[in-house]
Amino acid sequence: MATIKYKVIKCDECNHEFKLKPKIMKVKTINNQINSESVDRHYFLCPKCKHRYVVMYQDQKIKDNLKSMELIRQKASELKVNDIRYERLALEHNKLKQQNLNQSRAYKRVYGS
């Protein structure tokens, strides 16, 4: 059985090193100040000093984009890299990714990072 290697994080505040395991990831649903939808804040805390690190924000549009991106990845995996359809899928994937990054940045400006 393969050993899972977790990313080691060094806290910016207290310099404590810890492994970023799924069990320390937290999600908090917050009221959206930008529109009426709810927003999920994905974050983790330093186990020692409790400094918060925000990984991302997700609203329904971001979740929908992530689902579309996964479908695009599945379709692209069946094509050759030099196929024009692969290039179109890659462009669409990058467009959705950029939309998600822009929206998440907007939420970070409003709710903090």
N, CA, C and O atoms as CSV, one atom per row, in Angstrom:
chain,resi,resn,atom,element,x,y,z
A,1,MET,N,N,0.840,-1.184,0.000
A,1,MET,CA,C,0.000,0.000,0.000
A,1,MET,C,C,0.885,1.247,0.000
A,1,MET,O,O,1.860,1.322,0.747
A,2,ALA,N,N,0.544,2.204,-0.826
A,2,ALA,CA,C,1.342,3.425,-0.956
A,2,ALA,C,C,1.155,4.321,0.261
A,2,ALA,O,O,0.072,4.402,0.842
A,3,THR,N,N,2.233,4.986,0.625
A,3,THR,CA,C,2.190,5.935,1.731
A,3,THR,C,C,1.790,7.293,1.198
A,3,THR,O,O,2.316,7.755,0.185
A,4,ILE,N,N,0.859,7.928,1.883
A,4,ILE,CA,C,0.424,9.262,1.478
A,4,ILE,C,C,1.378,10.279,2.078
A,4,ILE,O,O,1.651,10.256,3.278
A,5,LYS,N,N,1.884,11.171,1.235
A,5,LYS,CA,C,2.761,12.236,1.722
A,5,LYS,C,C,1.963,13.522,1.777
A,5,LYS,O,O,1.406,13.975,0.778
A,6,TYR,N,N,1.921,14.093,2.952
A,6,TYR,CA,C,1.202,15.342,3.146
A,6,TYR,C,C,2.177,16.503,3.086
A,6,TYR,O,O,3.328,16.389,3.505
A,7,LYS,N,N,1.704,17.614,2.563
A,7,LYS,CA,C,2.524,18.816,2.476
A,7,LYS,C,C,2.820,19.319,3.888
A,7,LYS,O,O,1.929,19.386,4.735
A,8,VAL,N,N,4.078,19.669,4.126
A,8,VAL,CA,C,4.475,20.225,5.416
A,8,VAL,C,C,4.376,21.740,5.325
A,8,VAL,O,O,4.927,22.361,4.417
A,9,ILE,N,N,3.666,22.319,6.282
A,9,ILE,CA,C,3.423,23.760,6.334
A,9,ILE,C,C,4.209,24.336,7.495
A,9,ILE,O,O,4.279,23.738,8.569
A,10,LYS,N,N,4.798,25.496,7.277
A,10,LYS,CA,C,5.463,26.221,8.360
A,10,LYS,C,C,4.653,27.483,8.616
A,10,LYS,O,O,4.500,28.321,7.727
A,11,CYS,N,N,4.138,27.618,9.822
A,11,CYS,CA,C,3.291,28.750,10.170
A,11,CYS,C,C,4.072,30.056,10.072
A,11,CYS,O,O,5.191,30.161,10.575
A,12,ASP,N,N,3.474,31.043,9.424
A,12,ASP,CA,C,4.095,32.365,9.288
A,12,ASP,C,C,4.177,33.104,10.617
A,12,ASP,O,O,5.021,33.982,10.793
A,13,GLU,N,N,3.309,32.753,11.539
A,13,GLU,CA,C,3.233,33.465,12.820
A,13,GLU,C,C,4.160,32.877,13.884
A,13,GLU,O,O,4.904,33.612,14.534
A,14,CYS,N,N,4.118,31.562,14.061
A,14,CYS,CA,C,4.874,30.949,15.169
A,14,CYS,C,C,5.981,30.001,14.704
A,14,CYS,O,O,6.706,29.450,15.533
A,15,ASN,N,N,6.120,29.805,13.388
A,15,ASN,CA,C,7.135,28.929,12.784
A,15,ASN,C,C,6.945,27.441,13.088
A,15,ASN,O,O,7.840,26.637,12.826
A,16,HIS,N,N,5.808,27.077,13.629
A,16,HIS,CA,C,5.505,25.666,13.894
A,16,HIS,C,C,5.324,24.950,12.559
A,16,HIS,O,O,4.661,25.468,11.660
A,17,GLU,N,N,5.912,23.761,12.425
A,17,GLU,CA,C,5.751,22.960,11.213
A,17,GLU,C,C,4.733,21.854,11.477
A,17,GLU,O,O,4.764,21.192,12.514
A,18,PHE,N,N,3.838,21.672,10.519
A,18,PHE,CA,C,2.813,20.643,10.653
A,18,PHE,C,C,2.410,20.147,9.277
A,18,PHE,O,O,2.613,20.827,8.271
A,19,LYS,N,N,1.837,18.950,9.247
A,19,LYS,CA,C,1.392,18.349,7.987
A,19,LYS,C,C,-0.028,18.799,7.686
A,19,LYS,O,O,-0.891,18.829,8.564
A,20,LEU,N,N,-0.249,19.147,6.429
A,20,LEU,CA,C,-1.574,19.579,5.984
A,20,LEU,C,C,-2.383,18.343,5.597
A,20,LEU,O,O,-2.386,17.918,4.441
A,21,LYS,N,N,-3.064,17.780,6.585
A,21,LYS,CA,C,-3.893,16.590,6.380
A,21,LYS,C,C,-5.341,17.020,6.184
A,21,LYS,O,O,-5.747,18.071,6.680
A,22,PRO,N,N,-6.119,16.220,5.469
A,22,PRO,CA,C,-7.525,16.586,5.227
A,22,PRO,C,C,-8.319,16.874,6.502
A,22,PRO,O,O,-9.231,17.701,6.485
A,23,LYS,N,N,-7.987,16.209,7.595
A,23,LYS,CA,C,-8.778,16.386,8.818
A,23,LYS,C,C,-8.634,17.773,9.434
A,23,LYS,O,O,-9.480,18.169,10.235
A,24,ILE,N,N,-7.582,18.530,9.083
A,24,ILE,CA,C,-7.461,19.875,9.659
A,24,ILE,C,C,-8.120,20.940,8.782
A,24,ILE,O,O,-8.246,22.095,9.190
A,25,MET,N,N,-8.540,20.547,7.577
A,25,MET,CA,C,-9.250,21.489,6.708
A,25,MET,C,C,-10.650,21.723,7.260
A,25,MET,O,O,-11.326,20.786,7.686
A,26,LYS,N,N,-11.070,22.966,7.249
A,26,LYS,CA,C,-12.386,23.336,7.764
A,26,LYS,C,C,-13.136,24.125,6.695
A,26,LYS,O,O,-12.531,24.741,5.817
A,27,VAL,N,N,-14.458,24.094,6.786
A,27,VAL,CA,C,-15.312,24.868,5.880
A,27,VAL,C,C,-16.317,25.617,6.737
A,27,VAL,O,O,-16.972,25.034,7.601
A,28,LYS,N,N,-16.432,26.909,6.490
A,28,LYS,CA,C,-17.424,27.723,7.190
A,28,LYS,C,C,-18.269,28.425,6.139
A,28,LYS,O,O,-17.738,29.078,5.241
A,29,THR,N,N,-19.580,28.292,6.252
A,29,THR,CA,C,-20.493,28.979,5.344
A,29,THR,C,C,-20.770,30.359,5.909
A,29,THR,O,O,-21.144,30.508,7.073
A,30,ILE,N,N,-20.579,31.369,5.066
A,30,ILE,CA,C,-20.784,32.752,5.498
A,30,ILE,C,C,-21.816,33.415,4.598
A,30,ILE,O,O,-22.002,33.014,3.449
A,31,ASN,N,N,-22.481,34.426,5.126
A,31,ASN,CA,C,-23.437,35.186,4.328
A,31,ASN,C,C,-22.672,36.043,3.340
A,31,ASN,O,O,-21.731,36.748,3.706
A,32,ASN,N,N,-23.080,35.976,2.103
A,32,ASN,CA,C,-22.412,36.688,1.026
A,32,ASN,C,C,-22.817,38.151,1.032
A,32,ASN,O,O,-24.000,38.471,0.910
A,33,GLN,N,N,-21.842,39.042,1.174
A,33,GLN,CA,C,-22.107,40.476,1.156
A,33,GLN,C,C,-22.179,41.024,-0.266
A,33,GLN,O,O,-22.622,42.154,-0.475
A,34,ILE,N,N,-21.743,40.228,-1.245
A,34,ILE,CA,C,-21.736,40.669,-2.640
A,34,ILE,C,C,-23.086,40.393,-3.302
A,34,ILE,O,O,-23.600,41.234,-4.040
A,35,ASN,N,N,-23.659,39.221,-3.040
A,35,ASN,CA,C,-24.997,38.891,-3.545
A,35,ASN,C,C,-25.694,38.007,-2.517
A,35,ASN,O,O,-25.174,37.820,-1.417
A,36,SER,N,N,-26.831,37.474,-2.844
A,36,SER,CA,C,-27.635,36.747,-1.851
A,36,SER,C,C,-27.209,35.290,-1.641
A,36,SER,O,O,-27.755,34.617,-0.767
A,37,GLU,N,N,-26.262,34.798,-2.411
A,37,GLU,CA,C,-25.816,33.413,-2.264
A,37,GLU,C,C,-24.926,33.252,-1.035
A,37,GLU,O,O,-24.320,34.213,-0.562
A,38,SER,N,N,-24.857,32.035,-0.531
A,38,SER,CA,C,-23.912,31.765,0.551
A,38,SER,C,C,-22.543,31.444,-0.053
A,38,SER,O,O,-22.435,31.033,-1.207
A,39,VAL,N,N,-21.518,31.642,0.750
A,39,VAL,CA,C,-20.143,31.407,0.320
A,39,VAL,C,C,-19.482,30.498,1.353
A,39,VAL,O,O,-19.634,30.703,2.557
A,40,ASP,N,N,-18.753,29.498,0.877
A,40,ASP,CA,C,-18.005,28.610,1.765
A,40,ASP,C,C,-16.556,29.063,1.829
A,40,ASP,O,O,-15.895,29.227,0.803
A,41,ARG,N,N,-16.072,29.263,3.052
A,41,ARG,CA,C,-14.656,29.596,3.269
A,41,ARG,C,C,-13.948,28.294,3.644
A,41,ARG,O,O,-14.287,27.670,4.650
A,42,HIS,N,N,-12.966,27.881,2.836
A,42,HIS,CA,C,-12.162,26.696,3.107
A,42,HIS,C,C,-10.854,27.180,3.721
A,42,HIS,O,O,-10.157,28.013,3.141
A,43,TYR,N,N,-10.529,26.657,4.888
A,43,TYR,CA,C,-9.351,27.151,5.594
A,43,TYR,C,C,-8.801,26.079,6.535
A,43,TYR,O,O,-9.413,25.030,6.739
A,44,PHE,N,N,-7.635,26.370,7.097
A,44,PHE,CA,C,-7.084,25.541,8.162
A,44,PHE,C,C,-6.418,26.460,9.171
A,44,PHE,O,O,-6.095,27.610,8.874
A,45,LEU,N,N,-6.221,25.930,10.367
A,45,LEU,CA,C,-5.602,26.682,11.452
A,45,LEU,C,C,-4.279,26.036,11.827
A,45,LEU,O,O,-4.134,24.814,11.770
A,46,CYS,N,N,-3.318,26.860,12.209
A,46,CYS,CA,C,-2.084,26.324,12.771
A,46,CYS,C,C,-2.464,25.621,14.077
A,46,CYS,O,O,-3.133,26.218,14.920
A,47,PRO,N,N,-2.049,24.369,14.256
A,47,PRO,CA,C,-2.414,23.655,15.480
A,47,PRO,C,C,-1.843,24.288,16.751
A,47,PRO,O,O,-2.371,24.082,17.844
A,48,LYS,N,N,-0.768,25.053,16.604
A,48,LYS,CA,C,-0.125,25.637,17.784
A,48,LYS,C,C,-0.711,27.004,18.145
A,48,LYS,O,O,-1.185,27.198,19.264
A,49,CYS,N,N,-0.679,27.950,17.204
A,49,CYS,CA,C,-1.091,29.327,17.523
A,49,CYS,C,C,-2.483,29.681,17.000
A,49,CYS,O,O,-3.006,30.754,17.304
A,50,LYS,N,N,-3.084,28.784,16.216
A,50,LYS,CA,C,-4.435,28.966,15.663
A,50,LYS,C,C,-4.525,30.058,14.590
A,50,LYS,O,O,-5.615,30.553,14.305
A,51,HIS,N,N,-3.387,30.434,13.994
A,51,HIS,CA,C,-3.420,31.394,12.882
A,51,HIS,C,C,-4.214,30.763,11.741
A,51,HIS,O,O,-4.018,29.591,11.418
A,52,ARG,N,N,-5.112,31.542,11.131
A,52,ARG,CA,C,-5.994,31.034,10.076
A,52,ARG,C,C,-5.371,31.258,8.704
A,52,ARG,O,O,-4.864,32.339,8.404
A,53,TYR,N,N,-5.419,30.214,7.874
A,53,TYR,CA,C,-4.981,30.276,6.485
A,53,TYR,C,C,-6.175,29.954,5.597
A,53,TYR,O,O,-6.689,28.837,5.624
A,54,VAL,N,N,-6.612,30.923,4.816
A,54,VAL,CA,C,-7.732,30.701,3.905
A,54,VAL,C,C,-7.189,30.098,2.614
A,54,VAL,O,O,-6.300,30.663,1.976
A,55,VAL,N,N,-7.731,28.954,2.243
A,55,VAL,CA,C,-7.320,28.268,1.020
A,55,VAL,C,C,-8.110,28.807,-0.161
A,55,VAL,O,O,-7.543,29.127,-1.206
A,56,MET,N,N,-9.435,28.905,0.015
A,56,MET,CA,C,-10.275,29.403,-1.069
A,56,MET,C,C,-11.669,29.721,-0.549
A,56,MET,O,O,-12.061,29.323,0.548
A,57,TYR,N,N,-12.391,30.444,-1.368
A,57,TYR,CA,C,-13.810,30.690,-1.156
A,57,TYR,C,C,-14.555,30.032,-2.306
A,57,TYR,O,O,-14.077,30.032,-3.440
A,58,GLN,N,N,-15.725,29.469,-2.015
A,58,GLN,CA,C,-16.533,28.844,-3.058
A,58,GLN,C,C,-17.979,29.293,-2.934
A,58,GLN,O,O,-18.590,29.219,-1.868
A,59,ASP,N,N,-18.506,29.762,-4.062
A,59,ASP,CA,C,-19.947,29.986,-4.161
A,59,ASP,C,C,-20.468,28.966,-5.175
A,59,ASP,O,O,-19.705,28.128,-5.658
A,60,GLN,N,N,-21.742,29.030,-5.496
A,60,GLN,CA,C,-22.310,28.034,-6.408
A,60,GLN,C,C,-21.677,28.109,-7.792
A,60,GLN,O,O,-21.462,27.075,-8.423
A,61,LYS,N,N,-21.378,29.304,-8.273
A,61,LYS,CA,C,-20.763,29.461,-9.601
A,61,LYS,C,C,-19.394,28.784,-9.638
A,61,LYS,O,O,-19.065,28.098,-10.605
A,62,ILE,N,N,-18.602,28.975,-8.594
A,62,ILE,CA,C,-17.282,28.340,-8.541
A,62,ILE,C,C,-17.435,26.820,-8.506
A,62,ILE,O,O,-16.693,26.110,-9.187
A,63,LYS,N,N,-18.385,26.315,-7.724
A,63,LYS,CA,C,-18.623,24.870,-7.665
A,63,LYS,C,C,-19.039,24.327,-9.031
A,63,LYS,O,O,-18.575,23.267,-9.450
A,64,ASP,N,N,-19.916,25.057,-9.724
A,64,ASP,CA,C,-20.343,24.643,-11.063
A,64,ASP,C,C,-19.161,24.638,-12.029
A,64,ASP,O,O,-19.016,23.724,-12.840
A,65,ASN,N,N,-18.319,25.667,-11.935
A,65,ASN,CA,C,-17.135,25.725,-12.791
A,65,ASN,C,C,-16.202,24.547,-12.522
A,65,ASN,O,O,-15.642,23.977,-13.458
A,66,LEU,N,N,-16.032,24.179,-11.256
A,66,LEU,CA,C,-15.169,23.045,-10.921
A,66,LEU,C,C,-15.708,21.748,-11.516
A,66,LEU,O,O,-14.933,20.917,-11.990
A,67,LYS,N,N,-17.013,21.570,-11.496
A,67,LYS,CA,C,-17.622,20.384,-12.114
A,67,LYS,C,C,-17.377,20.390,-13.621
A,67,LYS,O,O,-17.037,19.360,-14.204
A,68,SER,N,N,-17.550,21.550,-14.245
A,68,SER,CA,C,-17.306,21.667,-15.690
A,68,SER,C,C,-15.844,21.393,-16.012
A,68,SER,O,O,-15.533,20.742,-17.010
A,69,MET,N,N,-14.952,21.890,-15.169
A,69,MET,CA,C,-13.520,21.667,-15.388
A,69,MET,C,C,-13.180,20.183,-15.309
A,69,MET,O,O,-12.339,19.701,-16.068
A,70,GLU,N,N,-13.816,19.461,-14.409
A,70,GLU,CA,C,-13.577,18.021,-14.296
A,70,GLU,C,C,-14.075,17.300,-15.548
A,70,GLU,O,O,-13.404,16.394,-16.042
A,71,LEU,N,N,-15.234,17.685,-16.065
A,71,LEU,CA,C,-15.737,17.087,-17.308
A,71,LEU,C,C,-14.795,17.377,-18.474
A,71,LEU,O,O,-14.548,16.510,-19.312
A,72,ILE,N,N,-14.277,18.590,-18.520
A,72,ILE,CA,C,-13.325,18.956,-19.571
A,72,ILE,C,C,-12.074,18.092,-19.464
A,72,ILE,O,O,-11.569,17.606,-20.477
A,73,ARG,N,N,-11.565,17.894,-18.241
A,73,ARG,CA,C,-10.375,17.053,-18.043
A,73,ARG,C,C,-10.631,15.627,-18.543
A,73,ARG,O,O,-9.769,15.015,-19.174
A,74,GLN,N,N,-11.821,15.112,-18.252
A,74,GLN,CA,C,-12.157,13.760,-18.695
A,74,GLN,C,C,-12.190,13.674,-20.219
A,74,GLN,O,O,-11.650,12.733,-20.801
A,75,LYS,N,N,-12.818,14.649,-20.862
A,75,LYS,CA,C,-12.881,14.665,-22.331
A,75,LYS,C,C,-11.484,14.811,-22.924
A,75,LYS,O,O,-11.143,14.132,-23.892
A,76,ALA,N,N,-10.678,15.697,-22.343
A,76,ALA,CA,C,-9.335,15.956,-22.868
A,76,ALA,C,C,-8.437,14.731,-22.731
A,76,ALA,O,O,-7.559,14.512,-23.565
A,77,SER,N,N,-8.646,13.939,-21.696
A,77,SER,CA,C,-7.797,12.760,-21.484
A,77,SER,C,C,-7.976,11.720,-22.589
A,77,SER,O,O,-7.130,10.842,-22.760
A,78,GLU,N,N,-9.068,11.818,-23.332
A,78,GLU,CA,C,-9.331,10.882,-24.422
A,78,GLU,C,C,-8.762,11.365,-25.758
A,78,GLU,O,O,-8.826,10.650,-26.758
A,79,LEU,N,N,-8.210,12.569,-25.769
A,79,LEU,CA,C,-7.707,13.158,-27.014
A,79,LEU,C,C,-6.193,13.266,-27.000
A,79,LEU,O,O,-5.562,13.219,-25.944
A,80,LYS,N,N,-5.625,13.412,-28.180
A,80,LYS,CA,C,-4.189,13.665,-28.295
A,80,LYS,C,C,-3.935,15.151,-28.097
A,80,LYS,O,O,-4.775,15.987,-28.429
A,81,VAL,N,N,-2.769,15.469,-27.552
A,81,VAL,CA,C,-2.435,16.853,-27.219
A,81,VAL,C,C,-2.461,17.757,-28.450
A,81,VAL,O,O,-2.816,18.931,-28.335
A,82,ASN,N,N,-2.097,17.246,-29.612
A,82,ASN,CA,C,-2.062,18.086,-30.816
A,82,ASN,C,C,-3.413,18.162,-31.532
A,82,ASN,O,O,-3.508,18.780,-32.593
A,83,ASP,N,N,-4.443,17.555,-30.981
A,83,ASP,CA,C,-5.796,17.615,-31.542
A,83,ASP,C,C,-6.389,19.000,-31.264
A,83,ASP,O,O,-6.289,19.505,-30.146
A,84,ILE,N,N,-6.999,19.609,-32.270
A,84,ILE,CA,C,-7.583,20.947,-32.125
A,84,ILE,C,C,-8.666,20.953,-31.040
A,84,ILE,O,O,-8.851,21.953,-30.347
A,85,ARG,N,N,-9.373,19.838,-30.900
A,85,ARG,CA,C,-10.402,19.754,-29.847
A,85,ARG,C,C,-9.769,19.818,-28.462
A,85,ARG,O,O,-10.349,20.386,-27.536
A,86,TYR,N,N,-8.577,19.234,-28.319
A,86,TYR,CA,C,-7.851,19.294,-27.045
A,86,TYR,C,C,-7.500,20.742,-26.717
A,86,TYR,O,O,-7.652,21.189,-25.580
A,87,GLU,N,N,-7.031,21.463,-27.725
A,87,GLU,CA,C,-6.667,22.872,-27.523
A,87,GLU,C,C,-7.878,23.699,-27.106
A,87,GLU,O,O,-7.774,24.548,-26.221
A,88,ARG,N,N,-9.018,23.456,-27.733
A,88,ARG,CA,C,-10.244,24.182,-27.365
A,88,ARG,C,C,-10.656,23.871,-25.925
A,88,ARG,O,O,-11.048,24.762,-25.171
A,89,LEU,N,N,-10.561,22.596,-25.559
A,89,LEU,CA,C,-10.893,22.205,-24.185
A,89,LEU,C,C,-9.933,22.849,-23.182
A,89,LEU,O,O,-10.347,23.293,-22.111
A,90,ALA,N,N,-8.653,22.894,-23.540
A,90,ALA,CA,C,-7.665,23.517,-22.649
A,90,ALA,C,C,-7.965,24.997,-22.462
A,90,ALA,O,O,-7.852,25.518,-21.352
A,91,LEU,N,N,-8.346,25.676,-23.536
A,91,LEU,CA,C,-8.702,27.095,-23.437
A,91,LEU,C,C,-9.929,27.296,-22.554
A,91,LEU,O,O,-9.960,28.210,-21.731
A,92,GLU,N,N,-10.934,26.448,-22.724
A,92,GLU,CA,C,-12.147,26.545,-21.905
A,92,GLU,C,C,-11.833,26.266,-20.435
A,92,GLU,O,O,-12.343,26.946,-19.545
A,93,HIS,N,N,-10.998,25.270,-20.190
A,93,HIS,CA,C,-10.589,24.937,-18.823
A,93,HIS,C,C,-9.881,26.129,-18.178
A,93,HIS,O,O,-10.178,26.497,-17.042
A,94,ASN,N,N,-8.952,26.722,-18.907
A,94,ASN,CA,C,-8.211,27.872,-18.376
A,94,ASN,C,C,-9.123,29.070,-18.125
A,94,ASN,O,O,-8.931,29.811,-17.161
A,95,LYS,N,N,-10.105,29.256,-18.987
A,95,LYS,CA,C,-11.067,30.352,-18.809
A,95,LYS,C,C,-11.860,30.167,-17.513
A,95,LYS,O,O,-12.024,31.111,-16.740
A,96,LEU,N,N,-12.348,28.954,-17.280
A,96,LEU,CA,C,-13.097,28.662,-16.058
A,96,LEU,C,C,-12.211,28.800,-14.820
A,96,LEU,O,O,-12.636,29.327,-13.792
A,97,LYS,N,N,-10.983,28.324,-14.936
A,97,LYS,CA,C,-10.037,28.434,-13.816
A,97,LYS,C,C,-9.795,29.898,-13.466
A,97,LYS,O,O,-9.786,30.264,-12.291
A,98,GLN,N,N,-9.600,30.729,-14.473
A,98,GLN,CA,C,-9.355,32.151,-14.241
A,98,GLN,C,C,-10.576,32.826,-13.623
A,98,GLN,O,O,-10.436,33.678,-12.745
A,99,GLN,N,N,-11.771,32.452,-14.075
A,99,GLN,CA,C,-12.997,32.990,-13.468
A,99,GLN,C,C,-13.045,32.652,-11.980
A,99,GLN,O,O,-13.377,33.502,-11.154
A,100,ASN,N,N,-12.713,31.411,-11.646
A,100,ASN,CA,C,-12.718,30.992,-10.243
A,100,ASN,C,C,-11.690,31.763,-9.427
A,100,ASN,O,O,-11.983,32.208,-8.317
A,101,LEU,N,N,-10.493,31.921,-9.969
A,101,LEU,CA,C,-9.453,32.666,-9.251
A,101,LEU,C,C,-9.868,34.116,-9.027
A,101,LEU,O,O,-9.674,34.659,-7.940
A,102,ASN,N,N,-10.433,34.734,-10.045
A,102,ASN,CA,C,-10.877,36.124,-9.913
A,102,ASN,C,C,-11.971,36.262,-8.864
A,102,ASN,O,O,-11.943,37.187,-8.053
A,103,GLN,N,N,-12.938,35.342,-8.878
A,103,GLN,CA,C,-14.028,35.410,-7.905
A,103,GLN,C,C,-13.515,35.159,-6.493
A,103,GLN,O,O,-13.934,35.827,-5.547
A,104,SER,N,N,-12.614,34.203,-6.352
A,104,SER,CA,C,-12.053,33.908,-5.035
A,104,SER,C,C,-11.258,35.106,-4.509
A,104,SER,O,O,-11.323,35.422,-3.321
A,105,ARG,N,N,-10.513,35.769,-5.389
A,105,ARG,CA,C,-9.778,36.985,-4.983
A,105,ARG,C,C,-10.738,38.067,-4.515
A,105,ARG,O,O,-10.469,38.759,-3.534
A,106,ALA,N,N,-11.860,38.214,-5.217
A,106,ALA,CA,C,-12.857,39.216,-4.818
A,106,ALA,C,C,-13.395,38.893,-3.428
A,106,ALA,O,O,-13.556,39.791,-2.602
A,107,TYR,N,N,-13.671,37.627,-3.168
A,107,TYR,CA,C,-14.141,37.234,-1.839
A,107,TYR,C,C,-13.063,37.476,-0.782
A,107,TYR,O,O,-13.373,37.896,0.332
A,108,LYS,N,N,-11.805,37.216,-1.122
A,108,LYS,CA,C,-10.718,37.449,-0.159
A,108,LYS,C,C,-10.607,38.928,0.191
A,108,LYS,O,O,-10.292,39.277,1.329
A,109,ARG,N,N,-10.867,39.802,-0.788
A,109,ARG,CA,C,-10.838,41.243,-0.494
A,109,ARG,C,C,-11.961,41.619,0.468
A,109,ARG,O,O,-11.774,42.468,1.340
A,110,VAL,N,N,-13.119,40.995,0.315
A,110,VAL,CA,C,-14.276,41.313,1.155
A,110,VAL,C,C,-14.173,40.642,2.530
A,110,VAL,O,O,-14.408,41.286,3.552
A,111,TYR,N,N,-13.824,39.357,2.555
A,111,TYR,CA,C,-13.882,38.572,3.791
A,111,TYR,C,C,-12.523,38.316,4.438
A,111,TYR,O,O,-12.458,37.800,5.553
A,112,GLY,N,N,-11.455,38.667,3.758
A,112,GLY,CA,C,-10.120,38.449,4.314
A,112,GLY,C,C,-9.503,37.154,3.845
A,112,GLY,O,O,-10.185,36.223,3.417
A,113,SER,N,N,-8.186,37.129,3.942
A,113,SER,CA,C,-7.476,35.913,3.522
A,113,SER,C,C,-6.765,35.279,4.686
A,113,SER,O,O,-6.115,34.246,4.524
